[in-house]
Amino acid sequence: MQDDIEVTVADALALAELAAGFRTWPKPAALFEGFARRAQAGDVVVLVARIGGVVAGYCLVEWRSSYPPFAAADVPEIVDFNVLSDQQRQGAGRALMDEAERIAAGRSDTVGLRVGLYAAYGRAQQLYVRRGYVPDGAGLTVDGAAVPPGSTIVLDDEPVLALTRSLRLPDSQRVRPVGWHPAGQRDAGPKRPAG
Ligand SMILES: CC(C)(COP(=O)(O)OP(=O)(O)OC[C@H]1O[C@@H](n2cnc3c(N)ncnc32)[C@H](O)[C@@H]1OP(=O)(O)O)[C@@H](O)C(=O)NCCC(=O)NCCS
């Protein structure tokens, strides 16, 4: 991770820089203008990451999620988390998540997010699992509704898995993947049946 990464709340200049930086992504300038309005209304916090002073990426903390289970539980959602391709794998993503979680923790014990399922989301999936995010149990959802077994769906950006992370539990109490061992301790494994 580089030591010249800076994450701040985005001001008008940063939003203009983001719009310019992401112009080759499917992210029109109007999107960033909308962020400014939503931030001013207090609905979201927009964070921008810079590496060596150059805009690298951004994400939003959305206080009232559009995903009904998060909204019902007052779980803020981290949305629109993106780092420019040529600035990836230098720690900007991690720095954005650190700050987004810190801000969410000011109002909530839990933070949520949703992630797509095809390979373009692969890095994000790995990053979330390594940070301790756990599926919310609803399975695959489209537009906030669970997809019933046997459904035929198009695998675009719409089918997503929702994940949450506790912002209060100490590391030792977080849900861990099967086979995880604290500080190198060995798991005795399941006991063999007697006989
Ligand atoms: C997900 C995403 C935002 C991550 O951004 P990023 O800036 O690359 O994230 P980081 O650099 O903090 O971490 C990513 C990886 O780079 C590694 N990394 C960080 N600094 C590094 C360095 N100096 N050298 C080598 N690797 C490094 C991290 O360890 C991590 O690797 P791992 O996944 O194997 O653990 C970015 O990949 C992205 O924009 N993806 C496309 C959009 C997307 O999927 N968004 C999420 C929607 S839900």
The ligand as an SDF file (V2000), in Angstrom:
LIG
                    3D

 48 50  0  0  0  0  0  0  0  0999 V2000
  -12.7790   -3.2660   -6.0840 C   0  0  0  0  0  0  0  0  0  0  0  0
  -11.8490   -2.0990   -6.3630 C   0  0  0  0  0  0  0  0  0  0  0  0
  -12.5670   -0.7890   -6.0160 C   0  0  0  0  0  0  0  0  0  0  0  0
  -10.6010   -2.2440   -5.4730 C   0  0  0  0  0  0  0  0  0  0  0  0
   -9.7800   -1.1020   -5.6490 O   0  0  0  0  0  0  0  0  0  0  0  0
   -8.1770   -1.1550   -5.4500 P   0  0  0  0  0  0  0  0  0  0  0  0
   -7.6950    0.2360   -5.3150 O   0  0  0  0  0  0  0  0  0  0  0  0
   -7.5590   -1.9900   -6.5140 O   0  0  0  0  0  0  0  0  0  0  0  0
   -8.0870   -1.9030   -4.0330 O   0  0  0  0  0  0  0  0  0  0  0  0
   -6.7510   -2.1440   -3.1800 P   0  0  0  0  0  0  0  0  0  0  0  0
   -5.5310   -1.7430   -3.9440 O   0  0  0  0  0  0  0  0  0  0  0  0
   -6.9340   -1.4870   -1.8430 O   0  0  0  0  0  0  0  0  0  0  0  0
   -6.7770   -3.6780   -2.9550 O   0  0  0  0  0  0  0  0  0  0  0  0
   -6.9170   -4.5460   -4.0780 C   0  0  0  0  0  0  0  0  0  0  0  0
   -5.7680   -5.5060   -4.0880 C   0  0  0  0  0  0  0  0  0  0  0  0
   -4.5370   -4.8420   -4.3430 O   0  0  0  0  0  0  0  0  0  0  0  0
   -3.5770   -5.2840   -3.3870 C   0  0  0  0  0  0  0  0  0  0  0  0
   -2.5900   -4.2510   -3.2450 N   0  0  0  0  0  0  0  0  0  0  0  0
   -2.7160   -3.1190   -2.5460 C   0  0  0  0  0  0  0  0  0  0  0  0
   -1.5770   -2.4190   -2.6200 N   0  0  0  0  0  0  0  0  0  0  0  0
   -0.7200   -3.1530   -3.4030 C   0  0  0  0  0  0  0  0  0  0  0  0
    0.5750   -2.9480   -3.8800 C   0  0  0  0  0  0  0  0  0  0  0  0
    1.2780   -1.8630   -3.5570 N   0  0  0  0  0  0  0  0  0  0  0  0
    1.1060   -3.8930   -4.6930 N   0  0  0  0  0  0  0  0  0  0  0  0
    0.4340   -4.9840   -5.0130 C   0  0  0  0  0  0  0  0  0  0  0  0
   -0.8230   -5.2260   -4.6070 N   0  0  0  0  0  0  0  0  0  0  0  0
   -1.3870   -4.3170   -3.8070 C   0  0  0  0  0  0  0  0  0  0  0  0
   -4.4070   -5.5370   -2.1870 C   0  0  0  0  0  0  0  0  0  0  0  0
   -3.7600   -6.3600   -1.2320 O   0  0  0  0  0  0  0  0  0  0  0  0
   -5.5530   -6.2510   -2.8040 C   0  0  0  0  0  0  0  0  0  0  0  0
   -5.1530   -7.5420   -3.1900 O   0  0  0  0  0  0  0  0  0  0  0  0
   -5.9680   -8.8050   -2.7990 P   0  0  0  0  0  0  0  0  0  0  0  0
   -7.3490   -8.5790   -3.3680 O   0  0  0  0  0  0  0  0  0  0  0  0
   -5.2240   -9.9090   -3.4440 O   0  0  0  0  0  0  0  0  0  0  0  0
   -5.9410   -8.7870   -1.3000 O   0  0  0  0  0  0  0  0  0  0  0  0
  -11.3850   -2.0550   -7.8370 C   0  0  0  0  0  0  0  0  0  0  0  0
  -10.8430   -3.3180   -8.1660 O   0  0  0  0  0  0  0  0  0  0  0  0
  -12.4920   -1.7080   -8.8170 C   0  0  0  0  0  0  0  0  0  0  0  0
  -12.7810   -0.5330   -9.0420 O   0  0  0  0  0  0  0  0  0  0  0  0
  -13.1040   -2.7380   -9.4170 N   0  0  0  0  0  0  0  0  0  0  0  0
  -14.1330   -2.5570  -10.4290 C   0  0  0  0  0  0  0  0  0  0  0  0
  -15.4080   -1.9740   -9.8530 C   0  0  0  0  0  0  0  0  0  0  0  0
  -15.9960   -2.8320   -8.7430 C   0  0  0  0  0  0  0  0  0  0  0  0
  -16.0400   -4.0410   -8.8050 O   0  0  0  0  0  0  0  0  0  0  0  0
  -16.4960   -2.1260   -7.7070 N   0  0  0  0  0  0  0  0  0  0  0  0
  -17.1570   -2.7610   -6.5830 C   0  0  0  0  0  0  0  0  0  0  0  0
  -18.6270   -2.8080   -6.8660 C   0  0  0  0  0  0  0  0  0  0  0  0
  -19.5070   -3.7000   -5.5970 S   0  0  0  0  0  0  0  0  0  0  0  0
  1  2  1  0
  2  3  1  0
  2  4  1  0
  2 36  1  0
  4  5  1  0
  5  6  1  0
  6  7  2  0
  6  8  1  0
  6  9  1  0
  9 10  1  0
 10 11  2  0
 10 12  1  0
 10 13  1  0
 13 14  1  0
 14 15  1  0
 15 16  1  0
 15 30  1  0
 16 17  1  0
 17 18  1  0
 17 28  1  0
 18 19  1  0
 18 27  1  0
 19 20  2  0
 20 21  1  0
 21 22  1  0
 21 27  2  0
 22 23  1  0
 22 24  2  0
 24 25  1  0
 25 26  2  0
 26 27  1  0
 28 29  1  0
 28 30  1  0
 30 31  1  0
 31 32  1  0
 32 33  2  0
 32 34  1  0
 32 35  1  0
 36 37  1  0
 36 38  1  0
 38 39  2  0
 38 40  1  0
 40 41  1  0
 41 42  1  0
 42 43  1  0
 43 44  2  0
 43 45  1  0
 45 46  1  0
 46 47  1  0
 47 48  1  0
M  END
$$$$
